[in-house]
Amino acid sequence: MMRRGGLAGLAAVFVMLTLAGCSHIAYYSQAVSGHLRLMAAREPVADVLNDPQTEEPLRRGLREAQAIRRFATERLGLPDNDSYRSFVRTGKPYVTWNVVAAPAYSLQPRQWCFPVAGCVSYKGYFAEADAQKEAAALSEQGFDVTVNGATAYSTVGWFDDPLLDTMLRGSQTRLAGLIFHELAHQQLYVAGDSRFNEAFATLVEQEGVRVWLRSQGESERLAEYEAALRRREQFTELLMQARERLIKLYASDLQTAELAGEKAAVFAQLREDYQRLRHSWGGYAGYDRWFARPLNNARLVSVATYRRLLPSFARLFRQQGEDFSAFYAAAAALGKLDKAAREQALMSLPEAQ
């Protein structure tokens, strides 16, 4: 069922539609209509489970999801609402497609500002064709652009978000991480500060998965998860090194033609570095798909979004005795500061004694 807060939020969006210029109306219209279609398609998980026509793999996935959802509230203290207690079959590989853009010689992402969500460094679409059309238009303006599919959908607490068939593809561990991450956004969301929000939700995701796996006595899966996190960190470090090289390059006084050549060389080096890293993993190929697509500035935009503040949130979590409720309260207090003070406070946190 749609929450009253959600109805108020949707009403606010419609008001913004009437105030927006014509160039924005089409975008907001697809966002609102896509959202309404998704919300209208929700079915209570209990009804899907009780339907004799429900295929067994889906039935099993929904049962797992409900157990994870209960754990999120009972053990992690995440919001106790109807989110992820309904289900939607999208029939698509992704529920939304996000367009990210950056100038040809800068890693500062293009920003879009919206009602409720504030300013973010992506523009989401419910139809891939619409996302690709926007990407093409931005590319024509000279931006580096990428389009990324999303398997989960969050209204950060304005509505009761459903489980999606896109979320059930993959392992239980991945599903747990998705649910914990998205509920963390409902627990705390600071408008206009993607770096804070993503680092906070990522910390809750990772620590939540650790607690969840330990509670089930899944030592082998926990070891696999920790290994995956180490690979992710090494992969991210590789991208950060490329970012740093590009930042220095773009700050130089080289002419455009020289910049273009040096930029291409940085991305070529990144591919070579990845091959060496992949070899050190014994041939693990989990990131091959990331490198299968063209590399550009937009592909690197999101790398620093969670990474810069994640270690700080880890320190904050330890300072609170790894107590989730205390951690949420401490993070919420930081969220009330202005953006610069908030980031400074996080970055200056000492290690817990």
C-alpha positions as CSV (number, residue, x, y, z in Angstrom):
1,M,0.0,0.0,0.0
2,M,1.2,3.5,-0.8
3,R,2.1,5.5,2.3
4,R,0.6,8.9,3.0
5,G,4.0,10.4,2.9
6,G,4.5,8.9,-0.5
7,L,1.3,10.5,-1.7
8,A,2.4,13.9,-0.4
9,G,5.7,13.4,-2.2
10,L,4.1,12.5,-5.4
11,A,1.8,15.5,-5.1
12,A,4.9,17.7,-4.7
13,V,6.3,16.2,-7.9
14,F,3.2,17.1,-9.8
15,V,3.4,20.7,-8.5
16,M,7.0,20.8,-9.7
17,L,5.8,19.6,-13.1
18,T,3.5,22.6,-13.4
19,L,6.3,24.9,-12.4
20,A,9.0,23.3,-14.6
21,G,9.9,24.6,-18.0
22,C,8.8,22.6,-21.0
23,S,12.1,20.9,-21.4
24,H,11.7,19.2,-18.0
25,I,8.0,18.2,-18.4
26,A,8.7,15.1,-20.6
27,Y,11.4,13.9,-18.2
28,Y,9.2,14.3,-15.1
29,S,6.3,12.7,-16.9
30,Q,8.2,9.5,-17.7
31,A,9.5,9.4,-14.1
32,V,6.0,9.8,-12.6
33,S,4.3,7.4,-15.0
34,G,7.1,4.8,-14.7
35,H,6.9,5.1,-10.9
36,L,3.1,4.7,-10.9
37,R,3.2,1.7,-13.1
38,L,5.7,0.0,-10.8
39,M,3.7,0.8,-7.7
40,A,0.5,-0.4,-9.3
41,A,2.1,-3.7,-10.2
42,R,2.9,-4.6,-6.7
43,E,1.6,-7.9,-5.3
44,P,1.9,-8.9,-1.6
45,V,4.7,-11.5,-1.4
46,A,2.3,-13.7,0.6
47,D,-0.2,-13.8,-2.3
48,V,2.6,-14.7,-4.7
49,L,3.8,-17.5,-2.4
50,N,0.2,-18.8,-2.0
51,D,-0.4,-18.9,-5.8
52,P,0.0,-22.5,-7.0
53,Q,1.1,-21.1,-10.4
54,T,4.2,-19.5,-8.9
55,E,7.3,-21.3,-10.1
56,E,9.5,-22.9,-7.5
57,P,12.7,-20.8,-8.2
58,L,10.7,-17.6,-7.6
59,R,9.0,-19.1,-4.5
60,R,12.4,-20.0,-3.1
61,G,13.8,-16.5,-3.8
62,L,10.9,-14.8,-2.2
63,R,11.1,-16.9,0.9
64,E,14.8,-16.0,1.1
65,A,14.0,-12.3,0.6
66,Q,11.5,-12.3,3.4
67,A,13.9,-13.9,5.8
68,I,16.5,-11.3,4.9
69,R,13.8,-8.5,5.3
70,R,12.9,-9.7,8.8
71,F,16.6,-9.8,9.7
72,A,17.1,-6.2,8.5
73,T,14.5,-5.0,11.0
74,E,15.1,-7.4,13.9
75,R,18.9,-7.5,13.9
76,L,20.1,-4.4,12.0
77,G,17.4,-2.0,13.2
78,L,16.5,-0.9,9.7
79,P,13.0,0.6,9.0
80,D,10.0,-1.7,9.8
81,N,7.6,-0.9,7.0
82,D,6.1,-2.6,3.9
83,S,9.1,-2.1,1.7
84,Y,10.3,-5.3,0.1
85,R,7.2,-7.1,1.3
86,S,5.5,-6.8,-2.1
87,F,6.7,-8.1,-5.4
88,V,6.8,-6.9,-9.1
89,R,7.7,-8.8,-12.2
90,T,9.3,-6.3,-14.5
91,G,10.3,-8.7,-17.2
92,K,13.3,-6.5,-17.9
93,P,17.0,-6.9,-17.2
94,Y,17.0,-3.6,-15.2
95,V,14.2,-1.6,-13.6
96,T,15.8,1.8,-14.5
97,W,18.7,3.1,-16.6
98,N,20.9,5.9,-15.2
99,V,22.7,8.4,-17.4
100,V,25.9,9.8,-16.1
101,A,27.9,12.5,-17.9
102,A,31.1,14.4,-17.4
103,P,33.0,17.0,-19.5
104,A,35.5,15.6,-22.0
105,Y,38.4,16.9,-19.8
106,S,37.0,16.9,-16.3
107,L,35.9,14.4,-13.7
108,Q,33.3,16.7,-12.2
109,P,30.0,15.1,-13.1
110,R,27.1,16.9,-14.6
111,Q,24.5,17.5,-11.9
112,W,20.7,17.3,-12.1
113,C,18.5,18.7,-9.3
114,F,15.1,17.2,-8.5
115,P,12.3,17.6,-6.0
116,V,12.7,15.4,-2.9
117,A,16.0,13.8,-4.0
118,G,18.0,17.0,-4.3
119,C,21.0,17.2,-6.7
120,V,22.5,14.0,-8.0
121,S,25.1,13.1,-10.6
122,Y,22.8,10.9,-12.7
123,K,19.5,11.1,-14.5
124,G,17.3,8.0,-14.3
125,Y,14.8,6.6,-16.9
126,F,12.4,3.7,-16.8
127,A,12.9,3.0,-20.5
128,E,16.4,2.2,-21.9
129,A,15.5,3.9,-25.2
130,D,14.9,7.2,-23.4
131,A,18.2,6.9,-21.5
132,Q,20.1,6.2,-24.7
133,K,18.4,9.2,-26.3
134,E,19.5,11.5,-23.5
135,A,23.0,10.0,-23.6
136,A,23.2,10.7,-27.3
137,A,22.1,14.3,-26.8
138,L,24.7,14.8,-24.1
139,S,27.4,13.2,-26.2
140,E,26.6,15.6,-29.0
141,Q,27.2,18.4,-26.6
142,G,30.7,17.1,-26.0
143,F,30.2,15.2,-22.7
144,D,31.6,11.8,-21.9
145,V,28.5,9.7,-21.2
146,T,27.6,6.3,-19.9
147,V,24.3,4.5,-19.3
148,N,24.1,2.1,-16.3
149,G,21.3,-0.3,-15.6
150,A,19.9,-0.6,-12.0
151,T,18.4,-3.7,-10.6
152,A,16.9,-2.1,-7.5
153,Y,14.5,0.8,-7.1
154,S,14.4,3.1,-4.1
155,T,12.1,6.0,-3.2
156,V,14.2,6.6,0.0
157,G,11.2,6.1,2.2
158,W,8.5,8.0,0.3
159,F,6.8,4.8,-0.8
160,D,6.9,1.1,0.1
161,D,9.4,-0.1,-2.4
162,P,8.8,-3.6,-3.9
163,L,11.0,-6.5,-4.4
164,L,11.7,-6.9,-8.1
165,D,12.5,-9.9,-10.3
166,T,15.7,-8.0,-11.2
167,M,16.8,-8.1,-7.5
168,L,16.3,-11.9,-7.2
169,R,18.9,-12.7,-9.9
170,G,22.1,-13.8,-8.3
171,S,23.2,-15.1,-5.0
172,Q,21.5,-14.8,-1.6
173,T,24.4,-12.7,-0.4
174,R,23.9,-10.2,-3.2
175,L,20.2,-10.0,-2.4
176,A,20.9,-9.4,1.3
177,G,23.3,-6.6,0.4
178,L,20.8,-4.9,-1.9
179,I,18.0,-5.0,0.7
180,F,20.3,-3.7,3.5
181,H,21.7,-1.0,1.2
182,E,18.3,0.3,0.0
183,L,16.7,0.2,3.5
184,A,19.8,2.1,4.7
185,H,18.8,4.9,2.4
186,Q,15.4,4.9,4.1
187,Q,17.1,5.0,7.5
188,L,19.1,8.1,6.6
189,Y,19.2,10.2,3.4
190,V,20.6,13.7,3.1
191,A,19.3,15.5,0.1
192,G,22.0,16.7,-2.3
193,D,24.9,14.7,-0.8
194,S,25.4,11.5,-2.8
195,R,28.8,10.9,-1.4
196,F,27.5,10.8,2.2
197,N,24.4,8.8,1.3
198,E,26.2,6.1,-0.7
199,A,29.1,5.7,1.8
200,F,26.6,5.3,4.7
201,A,24.4,2.8,2.8
202,T,27.5,0.8,1.7
203,L,28.8,0.6,5.3
204,V,25.4,-0.7,6.4
205,E,25.3,-3.1,3.5
206,Q,28.7,-4.6,4.2
207,E,28.5,-4.8,8.0
208,G,24.9,-6.1,7.7
209,V,25.9,-8.9,5.3
210,R,28.7,-9.9,7.7
211,V,26.3,-10.1,10.7
212,W,23.8,-12.0,8.6
213,L,26.3,-14.6,7.4
214,R,27.7,-15.1,10.9
215,S,24.2,-15.5,12.3
216,Q,23.7,-18.4,9.9
217,G,27.0,-20.0,10.7
218,E,28.0,-19.5,7.0
219,S,31.8,-19.2,7.6
220,E,32.6,-20.4,4.1
221,R,30.3,-17.9,2.4
222,L,31.6,-15.2,4.8
223,A,35.1,-15.9,3.6
224,E,34.0,-15.7,0.0
225,Y,32.3,-12.4,0.7
226,E,35.4,-11.0,2.3
227,A,37.4,-12.1,-0.6
228,A,34.9,-10.4,-3.0
229,L,35.2,-7.2,-1.0
230,R,39.0,-7.3,-1.2
231,R,38.8,-7.7,-5.0
232,R,36.3,-4.8,-5.2
233,E,38.7,-2.6,-3.1
234,Q,41.6,-3.6,-5.4
235,F,39.5,-2.9,-8.5
236,T,38.4,0.4,-7.1
237,E,42.0,1.4,-6.2
238,L,42.9,0.7,-9.8
239,L,40.3,3.1,-11.0
240,M,41.2,5.7,-8.4
241,Q,44.8,5.6,-9.6
242,A,43.5,6.3,-13.2
243,R,41.3,9.1,-11.8
244,E,44.3,10.7,-10.1
245,R,46.3,10.6,-13.3
246,L,43.5,12.2,-15.2
247,I,42.9,14.9,-12.7
248,K,46.6,15.9,-13.0
249,L,46.3,15.7,-16.7
250,Y,43.2,17.9,-16.9
251,A,44.8,20.5,-14.6
252,S,47.8,20.8,-17.0
253,D,48.2,23.5,-19.6
254,L,48.3,21.1,-22.6
255,Q,46.3,21.9,-25.7
256,T,43.2,19.9,-26.6
257,A,44.9,17.6,-29.1
258,E,47.6,16.7,-26.6
259,L,45.0,16.2,-23.9
260,A,43.1,13.8,-26.1
261,G,46.2,11.7,-26.7
262,E,47.2,11.6,-23.1
263,K,43.7,10.8,-22.0
264,A,43.6,7.8,-24.4
265,A,47.0,6.7,-23.0
266,V,45.7,6.7,-19.4
267,F,42.7,4.5,-20.3
268,A,45.0,2.2,-22.3
269,Q,47.2,1.9,-19.2
270,L,44.2,1.2,-17.0
271,R,43.3,-1.8,-19.2
272,E,46.8,-3.1,-19.0
273,D,46.8,-2.7,-15.2
274,Y,43.5,-4.5,-15.0
275,Q,44.9,-7.5,-16.8
276,R,47.8,-7.7,-14.3
277,L,45.3,-7.5,-11.4
278,R,43.1,-10.1,-13.0
279,H,46.1,-12.4,-13.2
280,S,46.9,-11.9,-9.5
281,W,43.3,-13.1,-8.8
282,G,44.0,-16.4,-10.5
283,G,42.0,-15.4,-13.6
284,Y,38.9,-14.2,-11.7
285,A,36.9,-12.5,-14.5
286,G,34.1,-10.8,-12.5
287,Y,35.1,-7.3,-13.7
288,D,35.6,-8.2,-17.4
289,R,32.2,-6.9,-18.3
290,W,33.1,-3.5,-16.8
291,F,36.1,-3.3,-19.1
292,A,34.1,-4.6,-22.1
293,R,32.5,-1.2,-22.6
294,P,34.3,2.0,-23.8
295,L,36.2,3.8,-21.1
296,N,35.6,7.5,-20.5
297,N,35.4,10.1,-17.7
298,A,31.7,9.3,-17.0
299,R,32.7,5.7,-16.2
300,L,35.0,6.9,-13.5
301,V,32.6,9.5,-12.0
302,S,31.0,7.2,-9.4
303,V,34.2,5.6,-8.3
304,A,34.9,8.2,-5.6
305,T,31.2,8.5,-4.6
306,Y,31.3,6.0,-1.7
307,R,35.0,5.3,-1.5
308,R,36.2,8.7,0.0
309,L,33.9,8.5,3.0
310,L,33.5,4.8,3.5
311,P,36.6,4.4,5.7
312,S,35.3,7.3,7.9
313,F,32.0,5.6,8.3
314,A,33.8,2.4,9.2
315,R,35.6,4.3,12.0
316,L,32.3,5.8,13.2
317,F,30.8,2.3,13.3
318,R,33.7,1.0,15.4
319,Q,33.5,4.1,17.7
320,Q,29.8,3.2,18.4
321,G,30.9,-0.3,19.5
322,E,29.5,-1.8,16.2
323,D,26.0,-1.1,17.5
324,F,23.8,-0.3,14.5
325,S,21.3,1.9,16.4
326,A,24.1,4.0,17.9
327,F,25.7,4.3,14.5
328,Y,22.5,5.5,12.9
329,A,22.1,8.1,15.6
330,A,25.7,9.3,15.2
331,A,25.4,9.4,11.4
332,A,22.1,11.3,11.6
333,A,23.7,13.9,13.8
334,L,26.4,14.4,11.2
335,G,23.7,14.6,8.5
336,K,22.3,17.8,10.2
337,L,25.5,19.7,9.6
338,D,26.2,21.6,6.4
339,K,27.9,19.6,3.7
340,A,31.4,21.0,4.2
341,A,31.3,20.6,8.0
342,R,29.8,17.1,7.7
343,E,32.6,15.9,5.4
344,Q,35.3,17.5,7.6
345,A,33.9,15.9,10.7
346,L,33.8,12.5,9.1
347,M,37.3,12.8,7.6
348,S,38.8,13.8,10.9
349,L,37.3,11.0,13.0
350,P,40.1,9.2,14.9
351,E,40.3,5.4,15.1
352,A,38.4,3.9,18.1
353,Q,40.6,3.0,21.0
